[in-house]
Amino acid sequence: MEGLVGKVTAFVTRESDRGRELVLLEHPNAGIQIPAGTVEPGETPAQAVMREAREETGLDHLSIRRYLGRREYIRGPEWRVIARTTKVYARPDDATWDFARLRIGFWVTLERTAHGFSQVTYKEMDRWPDPQYRTMEITGWVPDARW
């Protein structure tokens, strides 16, 4: 279905003398995490979870042992998800300055629309350590076809 962006999460485990252990990552801005990411165009969820697990752990010899489930998440009408990586423009016109890019899977809030473009805001939050704070914010115009 158009407008949907798939996300995957991997629970990578290893055997040790103490039993099975969960492999965790320490992200510099978001704290301790498990491998996760966005399903790229043309990729199955199984391919995406393997790619994300390899990219984020550096481990090559991984296999899927079990599928744990699926969840659909729907945000309010002011939210959009970037369905294809896109340039962000200063004005609602692709001939103006493009000053940033938003990657597939980024959640943005819709500010307004004009001339086939939407003005959106993307906020990058530092989730660790507490309290949370905004590390970056981008507000600009993206073509409407990017949902």
N, C-alpha and C positions, 0 to 999 in steps of 0.2 A: 504494500500500500504506500502510495506517495506521501511524503511528509513524515514518515516514521524513520527513526534512526535506531539501529540495533546497538545495544551495549552488551558487553560480556564481562564476566568475572571468573577468575580461575582460583581454585583452592589448591595450591601446589603443596604436596606433602612429601616427606622423606622418612625413611625408616632409620632409627638410631638405636643405640643400646637401651634407651629409655622408652622406646616405642615409637609410634608415629608422631611426627612433628609437622606443624604448619609452617611453611616458608613465608616470612613477612618481609616487607621492604620498608626502608625509611626514606620517604620523600622529603627533600629539603624544605618545602613550604607547607606540606600537608600532613606531616607526621607519619606514623606507621600505617601501612596499607597492605592490601593484597593486590596481585596483578589484575588489572581491569582496563577496559578501553572501548573503542568504537569499532563496529563492524564496517569495514571499508566497502565501497561499491564493488559488486561482483564476488564478494567473499561470503562464505557460509558462516554461521555462528561458530561452528567447530573449527574452521580455519582461523577465524579471528581470535578465538580464545587461545589457540596454540601460538599464534604470532605474538599476541600480547604477553603471554607467559614467557616465551623465549626472550622477547625484547626487554622485559622488565626484570627477569631473574638472571639472564645470561646463561641459562641452562639449555642444552641442546637435546638431551635424551628424555623427552617428556612424552606422555601419552595420556589420552582421556580415559579415565577409568569409570566415570559415572556422570550422567547428566542429572543435575539437581532440580531443574525446573525453570519456569519462565514467569515473568511478571510484567504486566503492562502498567505504565505510569503515565497519567495524563495530568498536565499542569493546566492552570487557568488560561483564559482567553488572551491575556496580555503576554503570555510566553510563546516563544518560537524556538525551534531547534534548527541549527544550520545543517542542511541536508547535503550540501556540497561546499567544499572549501571555497571561500569567496573573498574578493577584495572589498574593503570598506572605503567609501568615497566621502569627500567633504560636503558634497551637495548631491541632490537626487539626479545625478547625471554622470554617466560613466566616462565622460570627457574631462571631469574635474580630477583633482588630486586624489589618488588612492594612497592612503597613509598607513593602512594596516590590513591584515588578513585574519579572517575568522575561520577556524578549522571545522570540519565536519564533526557534529556531535556537541558543539558548544551551545549552551542555553543562553538565550538573550531575551530581553524584555522589549516589546514593541512600544515605541514612543508615538509614531505617527506614520502616515503613508502619503506619497505624492509621486505622480508621473511614473508609475511602475516600480517605485523604490519604497523601501521601508526604512525609517530611521530606528535603529536599535541600539541598545546599551548592553555591553558585556562587562561583567564585573568578575575579576579574579580575586578570590578571597584567600588569605593565609589562614588555614584552619588549625594551625598548631604553632606555637603554644597558645593556650587560651590567654586572653580573649581574642576572638577573631578580629581581623582588620582587613580592609581593602588594600591590596598591593597594586592593583591596576584597574583602570576603567577606560573602556573605549565606547564612545558614542559616535555613530556615523550612519551613512546610508548604504544599504545593500540592495541588489536587484531582488524583486519579489520572487523570482523563480528559484531562489536558494532555499526555500522551505522544503 
